[in-house]
Structures are given as C-alpha cells and as structure tokens.
Amino acid sequence: MGGGAAWLAGRAIAATWRPWWHIALYMLPLSLAVRFLHYALFESKFLSLHYYLVDYAVCLVFALFGFRLMRVHQMVTRYAWINEPAGFLRWRHRRRAVAERSESR
C-alpha cells in the first residue's frame, strides 16, 4: 500500500509540474504513515529509525519512478512537436533525433 501511495504521489507531483525534490519532502509524512501501518497491522516497532529509513527509501524509489514516468508522458504528449520518446524513461528533442537519423544513413 505504501509503494502504491508513493507512486501516485509522485505522479501527482509531476502532473502539477512541481520539481522532483518535492518528492523528498512529501515522502517524510507518507513513510511515517507506512511505519504506523506496519506497527498497527504487523506489531512491528513504531519508533525505529532504521525501519523508518527503510520505509522512506522504498517510498522514495516508488515516488521517483512514478514521477519520471509521468514527466516523460507529459513531455511526449503535450510537447509532441518538439519531443519524442527515447526509451522507457527518457525523451529527446526531435531536431536531435532527425540529425541522428540523417547521420546514420
């Protein structure tokens, strides 16, 4: 549940065109909520810095991945005249892509 919530939070941050470093701030309370769920459901330690940092790292990875996928989608669909997909997590400018194609021929 925590990874899914982090994924959606990362997508929401990207959808509102906020910078990527906002994710680090938003994952602080989310990882605390995940730690509470682990405490309440699985009788884990609540006030453990080690487990909190692990939950934070997992939430951060999922949020950054969701952010990046959403940002690539935005750049390719909203700015299709200048950008094109260049893989799963990247985009490139069309002028550069056209120049690379003409050089390879």
Chimera marker file (.cmm) of the C-alpha trace (Angstrom):
<marker_set name="trace">
<marker id="1" x="0.000" y="0.000" z="0.000" r="1" g="1" b="0" radius="0.5"/>
<marker id="2" x="2.814" y="2.382" z="0.803" r="1" g="1" b="0" radius="0.5"/>
<marker id="3" x="4.515" y="1.858" z="-2.537" r="1" g="1" b="0" radius="0.5"/>
<marker id="4" x="1.271" y="2.424" z="-4.391" r="1" g="1" b="0" radius="0.5"/>
<marker id="5" x="0.565" y="5.601" z="-2.451" r="1" g="1" b="0" radius="0.5"/>
<marker id="6" x="4.092" y="6.827" z="-3.133" r="1" g="1" b="0" radius="0.5"/>
<marker id="7" x="3.703" y="6.006" z="-6.839" r="1" g="1" b="0" radius="0.5"/>
<marker id="8" x="0.501" y="8.039" z="-7.016" r="1" g="1" b="0" radius="0.5"/>
<marker id="9" x="2.057" y="10.900" z="-5.055" r="1" g="1" b="0" radius="0.5"/>
<marker id="10" x="4.997" y="11.007" z="-7.471" r="1" g="1" b="0" radius="0.5"/>
<marker id="11" x="2.618" y="11.076" z="-10.430" r="1" g="1" b="0" radius="0.5"/>
<marker id="12" x="0.580" y="13.864" z="-8.805" r="1" g="1" b="0" radius="0.5"/>
<marker id="13" x="3.673" y="15.956" z="-8.157" r="1" g="1" b="0" radius="0.5"/>
<marker id="14" x="4.739" y="15.568" z="-11.778" r="1" g="1" b="0" radius="0.5"/>
<marker id="15" x="1.221" y="16.280" z="-13.051" r="1" g="1" b="0" radius="0.5"/>
<marker id="16" x="1.218" y="19.651" z="-11.281" r="1" g="1" b="0" radius="0.5"/>
<marker id="17" x="4.665" y="20.485" z="-12.752" r="1" g="1" b="0" radius="0.5"/>
<marker id="18" x="6.402" y="20.707" z="-9.396" r="1" g="1" b="0" radius="0.5"/>
<marker id="19" x="10.150" y="19.956" z="-9.216" r="1" g="1" b="0" radius="0.5"/>
<marker id="20" x="11.360" y="16.451" z="-8.356" r="1" g="1" b="0" radius="0.5"/>
<marker id="21" x="12.810" y="17.437" z="-4.971" r="1" g="1" b="0" radius="0.5"/>
<marker id="22" x="9.297" y="17.997" z="-3.599" r="1" g="1" b="0" radius="0.5"/>
<marker id="23" x="9.026" y="14.232" z="-3.548" r="1" g="1" b="0" radius="0.5"/>
<marker id="24" x="11.650" y="14.016" z="-0.808" r="1" g="1" b="0" radius="0.5"/>
<marker id="25" x="9.546" y="16.294" z="1.388" r="1" g="1" b="0" radius="0.5"/>
<marker id="26" x="6.220" y="14.578" z="0.700" r="1" g="1" b="0" radius="0.5"/>
<marker id="27" x="7.644" y="11.144" z="1.409" r="1" g="1" b="0" radius="0.5"/>
<marker id="28" x="8.546" y="12.084" z="5.007" r="1" g="1" b="0" radius="0.5"/>
<marker id="29" x="4.956" y="12.003" z="6.335" r="1" g="1" b="0" radius="0.5"/>
<marker id="30" x="3.963" y="9.207" z="3.970" r="1" g="1" b="0" radius="0.5"/>
<marker id="31" x="6.732" y="6.949" z="5.254" r="1" g="1" b="0" radius="0.5"/>
<marker id="32" x="5.636" y="7.767" z="8.805" r="1" g="1" b="0" radius="0.5"/>
<marker id="33" x="2.119" y="6.620" z="7.878" r="1" g="1" b="0" radius="0.5"/>
<marker id="34" x="3.551" y="3.437" z="6.367" r="1" g="1" b="0" radius="0.5"/>
<marker id="35" x="5.561" y="2.864" z="9.556" r="1" g="1" b="0" radius="0.5"/>
<marker id="36" x="2.366" y="3.268" z="11.576" r="1" g="1" b="0" radius="0.5"/>
<marker id="37" x="0.591" y="0.715" z="9.391" r="1" g="1" b="0" radius="0.5"/>
<marker id="38" x="3.435" y="-1.736" z="9.939" r="1" g="1" b="0" radius="0.5"/>
<marker id="39" x="3.149" y="-1.101" z="13.667" r="1" g="1" b="0" radius="0.5"/>
<marker id="40" x="-0.638" y="-1.430" z="13.789" r="1" g="1" b="0" radius="0.5"/>
<marker id="41" x="-1.072" y="-4.382" z="11.462" r="1" g="1" b="0" radius="0.5"/>
<marker id="42" x="2.081" y="-6.442" z="11.956" r="1" g="1" b="0" radius="0.5"/>
<marker id="43" x="3.159" y="-5.436" z="15.501" r="1" g="1" b="0" radius="0.5"/>
<marker id="44" x="6.434" y="-4.029" z="14.248" r="1" g="1" b="0" radius="0.5"/>
<marker id="45" x="8.424" y="-1.365" z="16.111" r="1" g="1" b="0" radius="0.5"/>
<marker id="46" x="6.963" y="2.085" z="15.582" r="1" g="1" b="0" radius="0.5"/>
<marker id="47" x="9.792" y="4.295" z="16.832" r="1" g="1" b="0" radius="0.5"/>
<marker id="48" x="12.675" y="2.696" z="14.996" r="1" g="1" b="0" radius="0.5"/>
<marker id="49" x="14.893" y="4.984" z="12.923" r="1" g="1" b="0" radius="0.5"/>
<marker id="50" x="16.253" y="2.068" z="10.919" r="1" g="1" b="0" radius="0.5"/>
<marker id="51" x="12.834" y="0.822" z="9.805" r="1" g="1" b="0" radius="0.5"/>
<marker id="52" x="11.634" y="4.371" z="9.188" r="1" g="1" b="0" radius="0.5"/>
<marker id="53" x="14.579" y="4.975" z="6.849" r="1" g="1" b="0" radius="0.5"/>
<marker id="54" x="13.865" y="1.707" z="5.045" r="1" g="1" b="0" radius="0.5"/>
<marker id="55" x="10.223" y="2.704" z="4.569" r="1" g="1" b="0" radius="0.5"/>
<marker id="56" x="11.336" y="6.160" z="3.437" r="1" g="1" b="0" radius="0.5"/>
<marker id="57" x="13.740" y="4.684" z="0.883" r="1" g="1" b="0" radius="0.5"/>
<marker id="58" x="11.078" y="2.363" z="-0.535" r="1" g="1" b="0" radius="0.5"/>
<marker id="59" x="8.540" y="5.179" z="-0.761" r="1" g="1" b="0" radius="0.5"/>
<marker id="60" x="11.120" y="7.471" z="-2.332" r="1" g="1" b="0" radius="0.5"/>
<marker id="61" x="12.032" y="4.946" z="-5.036" r="1" g="1" b="0" radius="0.5"/>
<marker id="62" x="8.405" y="4.302" z="-5.959" r="1" g="1" b="0" radius="0.5"/>
<marker id="63" x="7.595" y="8.023" z="-5.986" r="1" g="1" b="0" radius="0.5"/>
<marker id="64" x="10.599" y="8.929" z="-8.137" r="1" g="1" b="0" radius="0.5"/>
<marker id="65" x="9.733" y="6.179" z="-10.595" r="1" g="1" b="0" radius="0.5"/>
<marker id="66" x="6.114" y="7.349" z="-10.843" r="1" g="1" b="0" radius="0.5"/>
<marker id="67" x="7.307" y="10.947" z="-11.198" r="1" g="1" b="0" radius="0.5"/>
<marker id="68" x="9.679" y="10.095" z="-14.024" r="1" g="1" b="0" radius="0.5"/>
<marker id="69" x="7.128" y="8.059" z="-15.968" r="1" g="1" b="0" radius="0.5"/>
<marker id="70" x="4.567" y="10.844" z="-15.678" r="1" g="1" b="0" radius="0.5"/>
<marker id="71" x="7.088" y="13.508" z="-16.698" r="1" g="1" b="0" radius="0.5"/>
<marker id="72" x="8.103" y="11.509" z="-19.793" r="1" g="1" b="0" radius="0.5"/>
<marker id="73" x="4.429" y="11.094" z="-20.666" r="1" g="1" b="0" radius="0.5"/>
<marker id="74" x="3.857" y="14.835" z="-20.244" r="1" g="1" b="0" radius="0.5"/>
<marker id="75" x="6.843" y="15.859" z="-22.334" r="1" g="1" b="0" radius="0.5"/>
<marker id="76" x="5.988" y="13.465" z="-25.160" r="1" g="1" b="0" radius="0.5"/>
<marker id="77" x="2.239" y="14.115" z="-25.325" r="1" g="1" b="0" radius="0.5"/>
<marker id="78" x="1.986" y="17.815" z="-24.501" r="1" g="1" b="0" radius="0.5"/>
<marker id="79" x="5.095" y="18.838" z="-26.427" r="1" g="1" b="0" radius="0.5"/>
<marker id="80" x="4.876" y="16.305" z="-29.242" r="1" g="1" b="0" radius="0.5"/>
<marker id="81" x="6.074" y="18.817" z="-31.844" r="1" g="1" b="0" radius="0.5"/>
<marker id="82" x="9.460" y="19.109" z="-30.150" r="1" g="1" b="0" radius="0.5"/>
<marker id="83" x="9.909" y="15.871" z="-28.172" r="1" g="1" b="0" radius="0.5"/>
<marker id="84" x="9.688" y="12.186" z="-28.930" r="1" g="1" b="0" radius="0.5"/>
<marker id="85" x="10.093" y="9.089" z="-26.773" r="1" g="1" b="0" radius="0.5"/>
<marker id="86" x="13.626" y="7.758" z="-26.463" r="1" g="1" b="0" radius="0.5"/>
<marker id="87" x="13.021" y="4.710" z="-24.353" r="1" g="1" b="0" radius="0.5"/>
<marker id="88" x="11.007" y="3.849" z="-21.300" r="1" g="1" b="0" radius="0.5"/>
<marker id="89" x="12.252" y="6.634" z="-19.010" r="1" g="1" b="0" radius="0.5"/>
<marker id="90" x="13.546" y="9.219" z="-21.480" r="1" g="1" b="0" radius="0.5"/>
<marker id="91" x="12.596" y="11.640" z="-24.205" r="1" g="1" b="0" radius="0.5"/>
<marker id="92" x="14.661" y="13.573" z="-26.727" r="1" g="1" b="0" radius="0.5"/>
<marker id="93" x="14.288" y="16.649" z="-28.885" r="1" g="1" b="0" radius="0.5"/>
<marker id="94" x="13.086" y="15.960" z="-32.412" r="1" g="1" b="0" radius="0.5"/>
<marker id="95" x="15.787" y="18.114" z="-34.044" r="1" g="1" b="0" radius="0.5"/>
<marker id="96" x="18.482" y="15.965" z="-32.451" r="1" g="1" b="0" radius="0.5"/>
<marker id="97" x="16.636" y="12.799" z="-33.451" r="1" g="1" b="0" radius="0.5"/>
<marker id="98" x="16.344" y="13.964" z="-37.069" r="1" g="1" b="0" radius="0.5"/>
<marker id="99" x="20.060" y="14.822" z="-37.156" r="1" g="1" b="0" radius="0.5"/>
<marker id="100" x="20.986" y="11.405" z="-35.741" r="1" g="1" b="0" radius="0.5"/>
<marker id="101" x="18.837" y="9.648" z="-38.336" r="1" g="1" b="0" radius="0.5"/>
<marker id="102" x="20.389" y="11.568" z="-41.237" r="1" g="1" b="0" radius="0.5"/>
<marker id="103" x="23.920" y="10.824" z="-39.987" r="1" g="1" b="0" radius="0.5"/>
<marker id="104" x="23.229" y="7.101" z="-39.779" r="1" g="1" b="0" radius="0.5"/>
<marker id="105" x="22.128" y="6.898" z="-43.439" r="1" g="1" b="0" radius="0.5"/>
<link id1="1" id2="2" r="1" g="1" b="0" radius="0.2"/>
<link id1="2" id2="3" r="1" g="1" b="0" radius="0.2"/>
<link id1="3" id2="4" r="1" g="1" b="0" radius="0.2"/>
<link id1="4" id2="5" r="1" g="1" b="0" radius="0.2"/>
<link id1="5" id2="6" r="1" g="1" b="0" radius="0.2"/>
<link id1="6" id2="7" r="1" g="1" b="0" radius="0.2"/>
<link id1="7" id2="8" r="1" g="1" b="0" radius="0.2"/>
<link id1="8" id2="9" r="1" g="1" b="0" radius="0.2"/>
<link id1="9" id2="10" r="1" g="1" b="0" radius="0.2"/>
<link id1="10" id2="11" r="1" g="1" b="0" radius="0.2"/>
<link id1="11" id2="12" r="1" g="1" b="0" radius="0.2"/>
<link id1="12" id2="13" r="1" g="1" b="0" radius="0.2"/>
<link id1="13" id2="14" r="1" g="1" b="0" radius="0.2"/>
<link id1="14" id2="15" r="1" g="1" b="0" radius="0.2"/>
<link id1="15" id2="16" r="1" g="1" b="0" radius="0.2"/>
<link id1="16" id2="17" r="1" g="1" b="0" radius="0.2"/>
<link id1="17" id2="18" r="1" g="1" b="0" radius="0.2"/>
<link id1="18" id2="19" r="1" g="1" b="0" radius="0.2"/>
<link id1="19" id2="20" r="1" g="1" b="0" radius="0.2"/>
<link id1="20" id2="21" r="1" g="1" b="0" radius="0.2"/>
<link id1="21" id2="22" r="1" g="1" b="0" radius="0.2"/>
<link id1="22" id2="23" r="1" g="1" b="0" radius="0.2"/>
<link id1="23" id2="24" r="1" g="1" b="0" radius="0.2"/>
<link id1="24" id2="25" r="1" g="1" b="0" radius="0.2"/>
<link id1="25" id2="26" r="1" g="1" b="0" radius="0.2"/>
<link id1="26" id2="27" r="1" g="1" b="0" radius="0.2"/>
<link id1="27" id2="28" r="1" g="1" b="0" radius="0.2"/>
<link id1="28" id2="29" r="1" g="1" b="0" radius="0.2"/>
<link id1="29" id2="30" r="1" g="1" b="0" radius="0.2"/>
<link id1="30" id2="31" r="1" g="1" b="0" radius="0.2"/>
<link id1="31" id2="32" r="1" g="1" b="0" radius="0.2"/>
<link id1="32" id2="33" r="1" g="1" b="0" radius="0.2"/>
<link id1="33" id2="34" r="1" g="1" b="0" radius="0.2"/>
<link id1="34" id2="35" r="1" g="1" b="0" radius="0.2"/>
<link id1="35" id2="36" r="1" g="1" b="0" radius="0.2"/>
<link id1="36" id2="37" r="1" g="1" b="0" radius="0.2"/>
<link id1="37" id2="38" r="1" g="1" b="0" radius="0.2"/>
<link id1="38" id2="39" r="1" g="1" b="0" radius="0.2"/>
<link id1="39" id2="40" r="1" g="1" b="0" radius="0.2"/>
<link id1="40" id2="41" r="1" g="1" b="0" radius="0.2"/>
<link id1="41" id2="42" r="1" g="1" b="0" radius="0.2"/>
<link id1="42" id2="43" r="1" g="1" b="0" radius="0.2"/>
<link id1="43" id2="44" r="1" g="1" b="0" radius="0.2"/>
<link id1="44" id2="45" r="1" g="1" b="0" radius="0.2"/>
<link id1="45" id2="46" r="1" g="1" b="0" radius="0.2"/>
<link id1="46" id2="47" r="1" g="1" b="0" radius="0.2"/>
<link id1="47" id2="48" r="1" g="1" b="0" radius="0.2"/>
<link id1="48" id2="49" r="1" g="1" b="0" radius="0.2"/>
<link id1="49" id2="50" r="1" g="1" b="0" radius="0.2"/>
<link id1="50" id2="51" r="1" g="1" b="0" radius="0.2"/>
<link id1="51" id2="52" r="1" g="1" b="0" radius="0.2"/>
<link id1="52" id2="53" r="1" g="1" b="0" radius="0.2"/>
<link id1="53" id2="54" r="1" g="1" b="0" radius="0.2"/>
<link id1="54" id2="55" r="1" g="1" b="0" radius="0.2"/>
<link id1="55" id2="56" r="1" g="1" b="0" radius="0.2"/>
<link id1="56" id2="57" r="1" g="1" b="0" radius="0.2"/>
<link id1="57" id2="58" r="1" g="1" b="0" radius="0.2"/>
<link id1="58" id2="59" r="1" g="1" b="0" radius="0.2"/>
<link id1="59" id2="60" r="1" g="1" b="0" radius="0.2"/>
<link id1="60" id2="61" r="1" g="1" b="0" radius="0.2"/>
<link id1="61" id2="62" r="1" g="1" b="0" radius="0.2"/>
<link id1="62" id2="63" r="1" g="1" b="0" radius="0.2"/>
<link id1="63" id2="64" r="1" g="1" b="0" radius="0.2"/>
<link id1="64" id2="65" r="1" g="1" b="0" radius="0.2"/>
<link id1="65" id2="66" r="1" g="1" b="0" radius="0.2"/>
<link id1="66" id2="67" r="1" g="1" b="0" radius="0.2"/>
<link id1="67" id2="68" r="1" g="1" b="0" radius="0.2"/>
<link id1="68" id2="69" r="1" g="1" b="0" radius="0.2"/>
<link id1="69" id2="70" r="1" g="1" b="0" radius="0.2"/>
<link id1="70" id2="71" r="1" g="1" b="0" radius="0.2"/>
<link id1="71" id2="72" r="1" g="1" b="0" radius="0.2"/>
<link id1="72" id2="73" r="1" g="1" b="0" radius="0.2"/>
<link id1="73" id2="74" r="1" g="1" b="0" radius="0.2"/>
<link id1="74" id2="75" r="1" g="1" b="0" radius="0.2"/>
<link id1="75" id2="76" r="1" g="1" b="0" radius="0.2"/>
<link id1="76" id2="77" r="1" g="1" b="0" radius="0.2"/>
<link id1="77" id2="78" r="1" g="1" b="0" radius="0.2"/>
<link id1="78" id2="79" r="1" g="1" b="0" radius="0.2"/>
<link id1="79" id2="80" r="1" g="1" b="0" radius="0.2"/>
<link id1="80" id2="81" r="1" g="1" b="0" radius="0.2"/>
<link id1="81" id2="82" r="1" g="1" b="0" radius="0.2"/>
<link id1="82" id2="83" r="1" g="1" b="0" radius="0.2"/>
<link id1="83" id2="84" r="1" g="1" b="0" radius="0.2"/>
<link id1="84" id2="85" r="1" g="1" b="0" radius="0.2"/>
<link id1="85" id2="86" r="1" g="1" b="0" radius="0.2"/>
<link id1="86" id2="87" r="1" g="1" b="0" radius="0.2"/>
<link id1="87" id2="88" r="1" g="1" b="0" radius="0.2"/>
<link id1="88" id2="89" r="1" g="1" b="0" radius="0.2"/>
<link id1="89" id2="90" r="1" g="1" b="0" radius="0.2"/>
<link id1="90" id2="91" r="1" g="1" b="0" radius="0.2"/>
<link id1="91" id2="92" r="1" g="1" b="0" radius="0.2"/>
<link id1="92" id2="93" r="1" g="1" b="0" radius="0.2"/>
<link id1="93" id2="94" r="1" g="1" b="0" radius="0.2"/>
<link id1="94" id2="95" r="1" g="1" b="0" radius="0.2"/>
<link id1="95" id2="96" r="1" g="1" b="0" radius="0.2"/>
<link id1="96" id2="97" r="1" g="1" b="0" radius="0.2"/>
<link id1="97" id2="98" r="1" g="1" b="0" radius="0.2"/>
<link id1="98" id2="99" r="1" g="1" b="0" radius="0.2"/>
<link id1="99" id2="100" r="1" g="1" b="0" radius="0.2"/>
<link id1="100" id2="101" r="1" g="1" b="0" radius="0.2"/>
<link id1="101" id2="102" r="1" g="1" b="0" radius="0.2"/>
<link id1="102" id2="103" r="1" g="1" b="0" radius="0.2"/>
<link id1="103" id2="104" r="1" g="1" b="0" radius="0.2"/>
<link id1="104" id2="105" r="1" g="1" b="0" radius="0.2"/>
</marker_set>
